Amino acid sequence: MHNFGGLIVNEWLKLSKKRSFFIAYAVMLLTVIGFTFLIKQLSSEELPSMLDFTASIMTTNGVGQIITIIAVIFTAGIVAKEHQLGTIKFLLIRAHGRSKILASKYVVAILFTVSLIIFTIAVALAASGAVFGFETASGDGSWLLVAKGILFQTIYTLIYVSLTFMFGILTRSTGATIGIGMTAVLLEGLIQMLLSRYAFSKYLLFMNTDLSLFAGANSTIKDLVFPSAISAIYVCLFLAVSFVTFKKRDIA
């Protein structure tokens, strides 16, 4: 376990040393601040509360989609870049199994995603509080609604991170992996619209990634069980393909 923790730290340091690492957080900072002041300037009605605003931006059609795209871009290079630079050979000659090395990379992708979401929420709370006021209201603007937004956004993004992670191993190309991941994110809505009429569509990944669609005002926990199970099955499939391919592929 200690060795695995060291691998995670090493992978995180490699990721954080990239010049683009802090750009991701800077993009979210500027996006949230800009969106906050835009709402203030354009809103002709009563301004939203701090919690209302924070909960509303964490959607797959809003700021949440930008988080997902950034996570996809960073995940695409975690494995593929090692192949392109030839550094994968140096990793595999160490006294660590391939599965442990790959698992550490996947954990770092998760940590990066979660840290980006937490950072965005913190900025949203601070910016909206400064502009709209720090008063909190009950009802739709509750902390529970914010917590649900964080949970659903995290699950949504990690699904696409897992998909991108798999294609990064299969293609060994950062550019191709980014293209596939971003295309999947951007075309999700179109796929839902075109296939929603068919009964089999409920078993497709793109119909189940956004759990907020199943968490309406009158929904219950049972309404989330099926889409959660379908998404979990796909994620397990992505990881299974990733680990099997990585373990069996010859590293020349």
N, C-alpha and C positions, 0 to 999 in steps of 0.2 A: 504493500500500500504506500509505503514511504517513497519507493522508486516511482510509482505511478504519479504521486503528487509532484515529484521532481520533474517528471515529463510534462505535466500540465503547466507548471511554472515556466519551464523552458519554452514551451509553445506560446504561452502568453507573452513572454518577453520578446520572442521573435515577432509576434504580431504587433505589439505595442511600439517596437522600434521602427516600424514602417512610417514614413512621412504622412501617409494617407490615414493613419490610425486616428489622429486627433481631428482630421478633416471631417470624419463621420460625425463626431460630436458637435463640431462647429456648424455643420449643415443643419443638424437638428435644432441647435440653439437659435440660429438665425431664422429657420423656418417657423418655429413656434413663436418667437418674438414678433416676427413680421405678420404672422397670421393673427396674433392677438391684437395688434394695433390696427390691422385691416378691419377686423370685426368691429372695433370701436369706432372707426371712421365711417363705415358703411351702414352700421346698424341704426335704423330709424326708430326702433322700438326700445323697450327696456333692455339694458345690457344684461348678459347672463351672469350668473354668480361664478365664483372661482371654481367650484366643483362641477357646475353645469358645463362650463367651458372645457375643463380638463377631461371630463368624461366624453364629451362630444367629439373631441379631436382624435381620440384613440379608436378610430374606426378604420376598416380596410379600404375605405374610399377617401380617407383624409390623410392626416399626418401618419397614421399607422402604415399606410402603403409605402411611404418613403422609408420608414424604418425597415420594412421587409426587403425593399430593394437594396438598401445599404447592407443589410445582413447577408443577402444573396451574393453581392459583389465580394464581400470579404471572405465568405465561406468558399467561394469558387476557387480562390487561390491557395487555400490552406494545404491541399494535397497536390493539386495540379501544378502549382508553382514549384514545388519540390522536384517534380519530374522534369519540368522545363529547365530548371537550373542545374539539375543533376545532383542536388544535395540529398535526394532520397536515399542514395547509396550509403552516405555517411550515417544516416539514421539507422539503417537496417543492419549495419555491422556492429552496432552496440549490443550490449547484453540485455536486450529487451525484445520480447516477442512482437511480431507484426501487429497482432490484435491490440496489444497494450499501446503501441505507438499510435495506431489509428484511433483508438478510443480517446487518447489524450487530445488529439486534434479535434475530435467531435465535441468533447467537453469544453474546449476553448471556444469553439464556435457557439456553443450554448451560452457560455459565460459572457461572450461579447454581445450577443443578442439581448440577454437579460440586462446587462449594464447599460446598453443603449436605450432600452425601454425605460428603465428606472431614471436615467438622466433626463429623458424627454419629459417624463411625468413631473420630475422636480422642477424643470424649467417652466412647464406649463402652469404649475401651481404658483410659482413665484411671479411669472409674467402676468397671469390673469389676476392674481391677488393685487399686484401693483396697479393694474389698469382698472379692474372692475371692483376691487375691494376684497378684503379678506374675510368678509362675513360668510358663514356657511349656513345653508338652508336645509331643511329636511325634505323628504320626498325624493323627487327625481335627481336632485342635486346632492344626494347623500354620498358619504364615503364608500358605501357599498356599491354604488353604481360605478364609481371610479375603480374600485377593486375588480369589479367584473370586467371593465374595459381593459385593465392591465392583464388579467388572466386570459381573456379571449385573444388579445393581441399577441401575447406571448406564445400561446398555443398555435395560432395562425402562422406566425413568423417561423417558429421552430419546425413546422411541417415543411415549409419551403426551404428552410436551411437543410433539413434532412434530404430533401429531393436534390438540392444543389450539391450537397456533399457526395451523394451517390454518383451524379454525373461528372463531378470533378475527378473521381476515381476511374470511372469508365472511359472518359475521353482524354484525361491527362492534359487537357487544354484549358487554360484559364478563360480565354476569350469565348470559346464555344460553350463552356459551362455558364458563364455570365449570361450569354445570349439565351440559353435554354431556360435558366432560372427566371430571368426577367420576362421572357415571353410567357412563361407559365403564369406569373403573377399578373401581368397586364391583360392576358386573354381570359382570365378566370371568369369575369363577368359575362363576356360574350359566350363562353362555353355553357355557362349556367342558363343563359337566355335561350340558346339554341336547343339544348338537350333536356330542359326541365319538363317538357311535355311527355317524355318517355319514362316508363316505369323503372327501367334498369338504371336510370340516371342517379337514383338515390344511393347506388353502390359506388359511384365514381368519386374520386378524391376531391375534385373541384366543387362538388356539391356539398361537401361536409367540412371544408377547412375553416369557414367563418362560423363559429358557434354562436355568435351574437344573433345570427338570423333565426336561431332556434330558441332564443331566450327572450321571447316577447313578454308583455305585461301579464298574460294569463298562462304562461308556460310553467312547467314544473321540471324537477330534476330528471324525470323520465324522458322528457323531450330532448334532453342532451345526451342521453345514453347511446342511442344509435349512431348519431354523427360522430360522437367521441370514439366509439368503438371502431367505426370505419376508418377514421383518421389514424388511430393507433395501429391498426392492421397495416395500413400503407406505410407508416413510418417504420414499423418493424421490418417490412419487406425491403424498404430502401436501405436500412442498416444491414440486413442480411446479405443483400447483393453487394453492398460496399465492402463488408468484411471478408466475404468469400472471395471476391475478385482481388482484393488487396493481398490476401494471404497466398493465393494460387498464382498470381501473375509473376512472370519472370522479370526482374528488374535488371535490365541490361545496361 
